[in-house]
Amino acid sequence: KLDTYPDLGKFDIVMFSFPHTGVRDDDAQNVPSNQALLGGFLRSVAHVLREGVPTEVQITMKTGKPYDQWSLPGLLTEACALHLGSQHSLDKQAYPGYVHRLTKGTNVGPLSSVRDDGAQVYVFEPRDGARAPGARPVPLGELTSVTIVALVHAALTEEEARACALDLLRSSSAEERLALTVLNIRRRFERPNRDPSSQWAVPDTRQLNRVLYALEGERLILRGAPGSQSQKPKWRLADV
């Protein structure tokens, strides 16, 4: 949703290192959730690229299962305004001090580093032909400044998460109500504030699980058996 942040500025190079939604690698939702993340990034990143000068977008990813199944190049569509220019192995010496960490958030204590041998860098370029043949952005080592952008979403309170979860379950179709796991619910989350200019907060899975089990304790929702491809229970309203 980079296109919804009007004050980010414009950049020569945009880098997204080791994207991951946090869904476990052995979960059936890992591939679709990460494809949604990467597809949304590719569609919106053109809004923060400078115009009239050589620009590029670099996405660094691990290799192997499930990362190869995300099919990153295949996520390009006409809406992306990008094409895959090149691909090369990650040179860690170009980023002294950088450590790839687990996608678990800082609330779980010290984070372990991640082995990423064989990581690949995908270099995407604009389709519009702004880059002259052979032209490239200024190399990273020669840049006069580097801007690190952190997009922070306000956290939901337990009460907000509870209200949103109930609203979502009530507004779901009859078919959806019988098949909503915690991950399905998390992906559909919207903050109660309906102001289009505001950013929606998404609870982490732990918070949402706490809310769902609390609602079960209040007998407002029921917990069903997990599906064949997931160990996570399915949730529905108690009066359904």
Secondary structure, 3 states (H helix, E strand, C coil): CHHHCCCCCCECEEEEECCCCCCCCCCCCHHHHHHHHHHHHHHHHHHHECCCCCCEEEEEECCCCCHHHHCHHHHCCHHHCEEEEEEEECCHHHCCCCCCECCCCHHHCCCCECCCCCCEEEEEEECCCCCCCCCCCCCHHHCCCCCCCCCCCCCCCHHHHHHHHHHHHHHCCCCHHHCECHHHHHHCCCCCCCCCCCCCCCCCHHHHHHHHHHHHHCCCEEEECCCCCCCCCEEEECCC
